[in-house]
């Protein structure tokens, strides 16, 4: 085979409306581990460096087009079956003669290794026109059956309704995923007819057509879990659970400690270093990077954040997008950090909101501190120098700077810059009136008794 014919392209079918989802959102836009289903498919395809790729969508699916960009889309104006859907990608793949993968946007778990196995088998010495991805599910249900010939090649695909009892006894089932010779793909698609109960053009018919042309067809098998399709909210929940179980096992295999694995939830792109310890009930949103030797205590929510080595997070901490926690820094209970940088060894241990702030190394943020970053129209930034001490229950009204080594007294509202090594205190003067509390209690007790006597 020539070098050009060994290239790979992909067609991802994503035009399904997902009626069973009962959602205004296109089916492939529903998320597993924070990533859309079609996003999972593209991510698993990416290492193959395939191209051209195209995603087939229905009219009006602008959200899907935006999600898959810069991968182009082709429009399937009428839902006339999988064969028709593949045909809609013809213009996008004009002139391509390599291997064409046909994938499904609602089957998010097919691994890169499985996709590579399909491509490798398509390049085999027998030059199969079609390679079908098969599976042996625990419950074959009503999947189409892959019927092999005596030499182990794929003879035909038989739909459940049309299968004989002997064919239904076959455990090798059709997933729908294929690798097809681009030189004959369109000639096969052109010859599919819709003479069936549903009046649709089925992609599976190309196996019989290719065999009729004297071409070999083949099967590659993959685990059932990889080939799960998602068509309902219940199946989406099953898919989420499957992903999480696999990701938890991977995290522990790669050197993280999960003290209660079933209660930890990862995003598809979560990155963990070695010797990370994760307590119970921790949730990772997209875009999280955790370095070595970090401890994440119970009931934390982390999204779009980076945590450097040796830091301690939580319990009950929330890191929002743009949070960067330095080495050996501490973010404690009920502390929220958004779009802020905590320097090395900085500490914010209790009940604080740190938004749009740069917090220097070794600084200490007292309980109840708030960076007042929003005036109702614009965000502004707070800058706290290295080694500064911010007393409890302080409000820093941005834009404002607190210099290195400065101290802000507890309960202060800071509206102007504080120079390095200064002490800034902004609070009302304390007034003490001797004996006034005793008089107050006596007065209130008398009023209470008089009110009771009138009843």
C-alpha positions in Angstrom: 0.0 0.0 0.0 1.2 3.5 -0.8 2.1 6.0 2.0 -1.0 8.1 1.1 -3.3 5.1 1.5 -2.0 4.4 5.0 -3.3 7.8 6.2 -6.3 7.9 8.5 -9.4 10.1 8.4 -12.4 10.0 10.7 -16.2 10.6 10.4 -17.9 11.1 13.8 -21.7 10.7 13.6 -23.3 13.2 16.0 -26.6 14.1 14.5 -28.8 12.2 17.0 -31.2 14.4 18.8 -31.3 12.3 21.9 -35.0 12.1 22.3 -34.7 9.8 25.3 -32.5 12.4 27.1 -35.6 14.7 27.1 -33.2 17.6 26.8 -32.9 20.7 24.6 -29.1 19.9 24.6 -27.9 17.7 21.7 -27.1 14.2 23.0 -23.4 14.3 22.3 -23.1 17.6 24.3 -24.0 15.9 27.6 -21.0 15.5 29.8 -19.1 12.7 31.4 -16.5 13.7 33.9 -16.9 17.3 32.8 -16.2 16.6 29.2 -18.8 16.3 26.4 -19.3 12.9 25.0 -18.1 14.1 21.5 -15.2 15.7 23.3 -14.2 12.3 24.7 -14.3 10.8 21.2 -12.1 13.5 19.7 -9.6 13.3 22.6 -9.2 9.5 22.1 -8.8 10.0 18.4 -6.3 12.8 18.7 -3.1 10.7 19.3 -3.7 9.0 15.9 -3.1 12.4 14.2 -5.9 11.5 11.8 -7.1 13.9 9.2 -9.2 15.1 7.6 -11.8 14.5 10.3 -15.5 15.6 10.1 -18.4 15.6 12.5 -21.8 14.9 11.1 -24.5 17.0 12.8 -28.2 17.8 12.3 -29.3 21.3 11.2 -29.2 23.8 14.1 -26.6 22.0 16.1 -24.4 25.1 16.5 -23.4 24.1 20.0 -21.9 20.9 18.7 -20.1 22.8 15.9 -18.6 25.1 18.4 -17.6 22.3 20.7 -15.7 20.3 18.0 -14.1 23.3 16.3 -11.7 23.5 14.5 -12.9 20.0 13.3 -15.3 20.8 10.5 -18.9 19.7 10.5 -21.2 18.3 7.8 -25.0 18.6 7.9 -27.3 15.6 7.8 -30.5 17.4 6.8 -32.7 14.2 7.0 -32.3 11.4 9.5 -32.2 8.5 7.0 -29.9 6.0 8.7 -26.2 5.5 9.4 -25.3 4.9 5.8 -26.9 8.2 4.8 -25.1 10.0 7.7 -21.7 8.8 6.5 -22.6 9.9 3.0 -23.1 13.4 4.2 -19.3 13.6 5.0 -18.3 12.9 1.4 -17.5 16.4 0.4 -15.3 16.9 3.5 -13.3 13.8 2.6 -13.1 14.4 -1.1 -10.0 12.8 -2.7 -9.0 10.9 0.5 -8.0 7.3 -0.2 -6.6 6.1 3.2 -8.5 4.4 6.0 -11.7 6.1 7.2 -12.8 5.5 10.7 -16.5 5.8 11.4 -17.2 6.6 15.0 -20.2 7.7 17.1 -20.3 10.8 19.2 -22.4 9.1 21.9 -19.8 6.3 22.4 -17.2 8.1 24.4 -15.0 5.3 25.8 -13.4 3.7 22.7 -9.7 3.9 23.5 -6.9 5.1 21.4 -5.4 1.6 21.4 -8.6 0.2 20.0 -8.7 2.8 17.3 -5.1 2.0 16.4 -5.9 -1.7 16.3 -8.7 -1.0 13.7 -6.3 1.1 11.6 -3.6 -1.6 11.8 -6.0 -4.4 10.8 -7.2 -2.3 7.9 -3.6 -2.2 6.7 -3.2 -6.0 6.9 -1.9 -8.2 4.1 -5.4 -9.3 3.1 -6.3 -5.6 2.5 -9.8 -5.8 4.0 -12.3 -3.3 2.6 -14.1 -3.0 6.0 -13.0 -3.8 9.5 -15.8 -3.9 12.1 -15.3 -3.4 15.8 -16.9 -6.2 17.6 -17.7 -7.0 21.3 -18.9 -9.9 23.4 -21.4 -8.2 25.8 -22.6 -10.0 28.9 -26.1 -9.5 27.7 -26.1 -9.6 23.8 -29.7 -8.3 23.9 -30.7 -7.4 20.4 -27.3 -6.4 19.0 -26.5 -7.3 15.4 -24.3 -10.4 15.1 -21.0 -10.6 13.4 -20.9 -13.9 11.4 -17.4 -15.1 10.5 -16.4 -17.4 7.7 -14.3 -20.5 8.1 -11.0 -18.5 7.8 -12.0 -16.1 10.6 -12.9 -13.2 8.2 -16.2 -11.3 8.5 -18.8 -12.9 6.3 -21.8 -10.7 7.1 -23.6 -8.7 9.8 -27.0 -10.0 10.7 -29.5 -7.8 12.5 -31.3 -9.4 15.4 -34.7 -9.3 13.8 -33.4 -11.1 10.8 -31.1 -13.6 12.5 -31.8 -17.3 12.8 -31.7 -19.1 16.1 -28.2 -20.3 15.3 -27.0 -16.8 14.4 -28.6 -15.4 17.6 -26.5 -17.8 19.5 -23.3 -16.1 18.2 -21.8 -14.0 21.0 -19.8 -11.7 18.8 -21.8 -8.5 18.4 -21.6 -5.4 16.2 -20.6 -2.1 17.8 -21.2 0.0 14.7 -17.7 1.3 14.6 -15.7 0.6 11.4 -12.5 1.2 9.6 -13.1 1.4 5.8 -10.9 1.6 2.7 -11.3 5.1 1.5 -10.8 4.0 -2.1 -14.1 2.1 -2.1 -16.0 3.8 0.7 -18.2 6.0 -1.5 -18.9 3.4 -4.1 -20.1 1.2 -1.3 -22.3 4.0 0.2 -23.8 4.7 -3.2 -25.1 1.1 -3.4 -26.8 0.9 0.0 -30.6 0.7 -0.4 -33.4 1.3 2.1 -35.5 -1.8 1.5 -36.0 -2.6 5.1 -38.7 -2.2 7.8 -37.5 1.3 8.7 -36.8 2.6 5.2 -33.3 3.6 6.3 -29.8 3.3 4.8 -27.8 1.1 7.1 -24.0 1.3 7.1 -23.8 -2.3 8.0 -24.9 -3.2 4.5 -21.5 -2.3 3.1 -20.0 -5.6 4.5 -22.2 -7.6 2.2 -21.5 -5.3 -0.7 -17.7 -5.5 -0.2 -17.8 -9.3 0.0 -19.8 -9.3 -3.2 -17.0 -7.3 -4.8 -14.6 -10.0 -3.8 -13.0 -8.0 -1.0 -12.1 -9.4 2.4 -13.7 -8.0 5.6 -12.5 -8.4 9.1 -13.3 -8.0 12.8 -11.3 -6.4 15.7 -12.7 -7.1 19.2 -12.7 -4.7 22.1 -14.1 -4.9 25.7 -17.8 -4.2 26.1 -17.1 -1.3 28.5 -15.3 0.7 25.7 -18.2 0.3 23.4 -21.0 1.6 25.6 -23.4 4.0 23.9 -25.3 6.6 25.8 -28.9 7.2 24.9 -30.6 8.2 28.2 -30.0 9.9 31.5 -29.8 6.5 33.2 -27.1 5.4 30.7 -25.3 8.7 31.2 -25.2 8.0 35.0 -23.8 4.5 34.3 -21.2 5.9 32.0 -20.2 8.4 34.6 -19.8 5.7 37.2 -17.8 3.6 34.8 -15.4 6.5 34.0 -15.0 7.3 37.7 -14.2 3.7 38.7 -11.5 3.5 36.0 -10.0 6.8 36.8 -9.9 6.1 40.6 -8.1 2.8 39.9 -5.7 4.6 37.5 -4.9 7.3 40.1 -4.0 4.8 42.8 -2.0 2.7 40.3 0.0 5.9 39.5 0.8 6.7 43.1 -2.0 8.6 44.7 -3.7 7.6 47.9 -7.5 7.8 47.9 -8.7 7.2 51.5 -12.3 6.6 50.3 -12.1 6.1 46.5 -15.8 5.8 45.9 -16.4 9.4 47.1 -13.7 11.0 44.9 -14.8 12.3 41.5 -12.4 13.2 38.8 -12.7 15.3 35.6 -11.5 13.8 32.3 -8.4 15.9 32.3 -7.4 15.8 36.0 -3.7 15.6 36.5 -2.2 14.1 39.7 1.4 13.9 40.8 2.8 11.1 43.0 2.2 10.7 46.7 -0.9 12.9 46.5 -3.3 12.1 49.3 -7.0 12.7 48.6 -9.6 12.5 51.4 -13.2 11.6 51.2 -15.8 13.6 49.2 -13.4 15.5 47.0 -14.7 16.7 43.5 -12.4 17.8 40.7 -13.8 19.9 37.9 -12.0 20.4 34.6 -8.6 21.9 34.3 -6.9 20.8 37.6 -3.2 20.0 38.0 -2.0 18.7 41.3 1.7 18.3 41.9 3.6 15.8 44.0 3.1 15.5 47.8 -0.1 17.5 48.0 -2.7 16.7 50.6 -6.4 17.4 49.7 -8.5 16.9 52.7 -12.2 16.0 52.9 -15.1 17.9 51.1 -13.1 20.0 48.7 -14.2 21.2 45.3 -11.4 22.1 42.9 -11.8 23.4 39.3 -9.5 25.1 36.9 -6.7 25.3 39.5 -3.0 24.4 39.9 -1.6 23.2 43.2 2.2 23.0 43.7 4.1 20.4 45.6 3.6 20.0 49.4 0.5 22.2 49.6 -2.4 21.3 51.9 -5.9 22.0 50.7 -9.0 21.8 53.0 -11.0 20.4 54.5 -14.1 22.1 53.0 -12.0 24.4 50.6 -13.1 25.6 47.2 -10.5 26.4 44.5 -12.1 28.1 41.5 -10.7 28.7 38.0 -7.5 30.7 38.0 -6.4 29.6 41.5 -2.7 28.9 41.7 -1.5 27.5 45.1 2.2 27.7 45.7 4.5 25.0 47.2 3.8 24.3 50.8 0.9 26.8 51.0 -2.2 26.1 53.1 -5.8 26.7 52.1 -8.0 25.7 55.0 -11.6 25.1 55.9 -14.3 27.2 54.2 -11.7 29.2 52.2 -12.6 30.1 48.6 -9.9 31.1 46.1 -10.7 32.4 42.6 -8.3 33.8 40.0 -5.7 34.3 42.7 -2.1 33.3 43.3 -0.9 32.1 46.8 2.9 32.3 47.0 5.1 29.6 48.5 4.2 28.9 52.1 1.3 31.3 52.3 -1.5 30.4 54.6 -5.3 31.1 54.5 -6.5 28.6 57.0 -10.1 29.7 57.9 -13.3 31.2 56.4 -11.9 33.6 53.8 -12.7 34.7 50.2 -9.7 35.5 48.1 -10.7 36.6 44.6 -8.5 38.3 42.0 -5.5 38.6 44.3 -1.7 38.1 44.4 -0.7 36.9 47.8 3.0 36.8 48.5 5.1 34.0 49.9 4.9 33.3 53.7 2.0 35.7 54.1 -0.8 34.9 56.5 -4.4 35.6 55.8 -6.6 35.7 59.0 -10.0 34.1 59.4 -12.9 36.0 57.7 -10.7 38.0 55.4 -12.3 39.1 52.1 -10.8 40.7 49.0 -13.5 43.0 47.8 -12.8 42.5 44.1 -16.1 43.6 42.4 -17.8 46.9 42.4 -20.9 45.8 40.5 -19.3 46.6 37.2 -15.6 45.8 37.1 -13.2 43.4 38.8 -10.0 44.8 40.5 -7.0 43.1 41.9 -5.5 43.0 45.4 -1.8 42.6 45.9 -0.3 41.4 49.2 3.4 41.3 49.6 5.7 38.6 50.9 5.4 38.0 54.6 2.4 40.2 55.2 0.0 39.5 58.0 -3.7 40.2 57.4 -5.7 40.2 60.7 -9.0 38.4 61.0 -12.2 39.8 59.6 -10.5 42.3 57.4 -11.9 43.6 54.1 -9.4 44.7 51.4 -11.2 46.9 48.9 -9.5 46.5 45.5 -7.6 47.8 43.8 -5.3 47.9 46.8 -1.7 46.9 47.7 -0.3 45.7 51.0 3.4 45.8 51.1 5.9 43.2 52.2 6.0 42.5 55.9 3.0 44.8 56.6 0.4 44.1 59.2 -3.3 44.8 58.8 -5.1 44.9 62.1 -8.1 42.6 62.7 -11.4 44.0 61.6 -9.9 46.6 59.3 -11.4 47.9 56.1 -8.4 48.7 53.9 -9.1 51.1 51.0 -5.7 52.6 50.4 -2.3 51.1 49.8 -0.3 49.9 52.9 3.5 50.4 52.6 6.0 47.7 53.4 6.5 46.9 57.1 3.7 49.3 58.2 0.8 48.5 60.5 -2.6 49.5 59.1 -5.7 49.7 61.4 -9.0 51.0 60.2 -11.8 50.5 62.7 -14.1 52.6 65.0 -12.6 53.6 68.4 -13.6 51.3 71.2 -15.7 52.9 73.9 -16.2 51.3 77.4 -18.8 52.6 79.8 -18.3 51.2 83.4 -21.4 49.5 84.9 -23.6 50.2 81.9 -24.1 46.5 81.2 -25.5 45.9 84.7 -27.9 48.8 84.4 -29.0 47.6 81.0 -29.9 44.1 82.3 -31.8 45.5 85.2 -33.8 47.8 82.9 -34.7 45.0 80.5 -35.7 42.6 83.3 -38.1 45.2 84.7 -39.7 45.8 81.3 -40.1 42.0 80.9 -41.8 41.7 84.3 -44.2 44.7 83.6 -45.2 43.2 80.2 -45.9 39.8 81.8 -48.1 41.5 84.5 -50.3 43.1 82.0 -51.4 39.8 80.5 
